[in-house]
Amino acid sequence: MNDLSKFIRTIPDYPKPGIMFKDITPLLANAPVFNAVIEVYANHYKNEGVDIIAGPEARGFIFASALAYRMGAGFIPVRKKGKLPHDTYEVSYDLEYGEDTLTIHQDDFPKGSRVLLCDDLLATGGTLAATIELVEKAGGDVVGIALLIELTELNGREKMRNLPIFSIFEF
């Protein structure tokens, strides 16, 4: 799988100086590579009894929805504030380069549903920590976190409440 890392390019100083942005668009544009990533996730979680896969906006949508389809699970988008039309829960959090707020519908997760979080990247952990809090507020049980990339030196894993994390690539 390491040979697939060549489909992730690093863009220095984006979106601001000092950030080394991991651009996954070459990976997404290559159908066999994108499919291979989804298969790696599906094989890893095939025996976990996942009911719903939740993905935070925006790139988490890409992987979470494809994986949900592949695994026959439901998909819940975790949206930015103001993007959902029904009653929501919201959590604000710090990003590596700013602040944001995520929301979900209050009725997204049946009580006790087994939820896998799926996102493209774990950096400082703010986005996924907020997502965990939202899923739990709505009655879901987070059973794991699936990531394409983990930026290990930023220690985002420390905010993941000892949940099992599966990262395909570590930088």
C-alpha positions in Angstrom: 0.0 0.0 0.0 2.9 2.4 0.5 3.3 2.8 -3.2 0.0 4.5 -3.2 1.4 7.4 -1.2 2.9 8.8 -4.4 -0.7 9.9 -5.2 -0.6 12.3 -2.2 1.2 15.5 -2.9 2.4 18.0 -0.3 1.7 21.7 -1.0 3.8 24.0 1.2 2.3 27.1 2.8 -1.3 26.3 2.0 -3.7 27.6 3.2 -1.3 29.7 5.2 2.5 29.9 5.8 3.9 27.0 7.7 1.1 24.5 6.8 2.2 21.5 4.7 -1.1 20.7 3.0 -1.7 17.0 1.9 -3.4 17.2 -1.4 -5.4 14.0 -2.1 -6.9 15.0 -5.4 -4.4 12.8 -7.4 -5.5 9.8 -5.4 -9.2 10.5 -5.9 -8.7 11.1 -9.6 -7.2 7.6 -10.1 -10.0 5.1 -10.0 -8.0 2.0 -9.2 -6.1 3.8 -6.4 -9.3 5.3 -4.9 -11.0 1.9 -5.1 -7.9 0.2 -3.5 -8.2 2.6 -0.5 -11.9 1.9 0.0 -11.2 -1.9 -0.2 -8.5 -1.5 2.5 -11.0 0.2 4.8 -13.8 -2.3 4.0 -11.5 -5.3 4.7 -10.3 -3.8 7.9 -13.8 -3.1 9.2 -15.7 -6.1 7.7 -16.3 -7.8 11.1 -17.1 -4.7 13.2 -20.8 -4.7 12.7 -20.9 -1.1 11.6 -24.4 0.4 11.1 -23.5 4.0 10.0 -20.4 5.7 8.7 -20.1 9.3 9.5 -17.8 11.7 7.6 -17.0 15.3 8.4 -17.3 18.0 5.7 -15.8 18.1 3.2 -13.3 15.4 2.3 -14.6 13.0 4.9 -17.8 12.9 2.8 -15.8 11.4 -0.1 -14.4 8.5 1.8 -17.2 7.9 4.3 -19.9 7.8 1.6 -17.9 5.4 -0.7 -17.1 3.2 2.3 -20.7 3.2 3.5 -21.9 2.1 0.0 -19.2 -0.6 -0.2 -20.1 -2.0 3.3 -23.9 -1.7 3.0 -24.0 0.8 5.9 -25.8 4.1 6.2 -23.9 7.4 5.7 -24.3 10.5 7.8 -22.6 13.8 6.7 -21.2 15.9 9.5 -21.8 19.4 8.2 -20.5 22.9 8.9 -22.8 25.3 10.8 -25.8 26.5 8.8 -25.9 23.7 6.3 -28.5 21.4 7.8 -32.2 22.2 7.6 -33.6 20.3 10.7 -32.9 20.4 14.4 -29.2 20.1 15.0 -26.6 19.6 17.6 -23.4 21.7 17.2 -19.9 21.7 18.5 -17.2 24.4 18.0 -13.6 23.4 17.8 -10.1 24.7 17.0 -8.4 23.8 13.7 -4.7 23.7 12.9 -5.3 27.0 11.2 -8.5 28.5 12.7 -11.8 27.7 14.3 -15.0 26.1 13.0 -18.4 24.6 14.1 -19.8 21.2 13.0 -23.4 20.1 13.2 -25.5 16.9 12.8 -29.3 16.4 12.8 -30.5 15.5 16.3 -32.2 12.3 14.9 -29.3 11.1 12.7 -28.3 8.1 14.9 -30.6 5.5 16.3 -29.7 5.0 20.0 -26.9 2.5 20.2 -26.0 2.5 16.5 -22.5 1.4 15.8 -20.8 4.3 14.1 -17.5 4.4 12.3 -16.0 7.8 11.7 -14.1 8.2 8.4 -12.1 11.2 7.3 -9.2 12.0 5.0 -6.8 13.3 7.7 -6.1 13.5 11.4 -3.9 16.6 12.2 -4.5 18.3 15.6 -7.7 16.3 16.2 -10.2 19.1 16.6 -12.5 18.0 13.8 -12.7 14.4 14.8 -13.0 15.2 18.5 -16.0 17.4 17.7 -17.5 14.7 15.5 -17.2 12.1 18.3 -19.0 14.5 20.7 -21.8 15.1 18.1 -22.3 11.4 17.4 -22.5 10.6 21.1 -24.9 13.5 21.8 -27.2 12.1 19.1 -27.1 8.5 20.7 -24.5 6.8 18.4 -21.7 4.6 19.7 -18.4 5.4 18.0 -16.6 2.1 17.4 -13.6 3.3 15.4 -11.9 5.9 13.3 -10.8 5.3 9.7 -8.3 7.7 8.2 -6.4 8.1 5.0 -3.6 10.1 6.5 -2.4 10.7 10.1 0.0 13.5 10.7 1.6 11.9 13.7 3.8 14.8 14.9 0.7 16.9 15.6 -0.6 14.4 18.2 -4.3 14.5 17.2 -4.6 10.9 18.4 -4.5 12.2 22.0 -8.0 13.7 21.5 -9.6 10.5 20.2 -10.5 9.1 23.7 -8.6 5.9 23.1 -10.9 4.9 20.3 -9.4 2.4 17.8 -7.8 4.3 14.9 -6.8 2.8 11.5 -4.6 5.1 9.3 -3.6 4.0 5.9 -0.7 6.5 5.7 1.3 8.2 8.4 3.4 11.3 7.8 
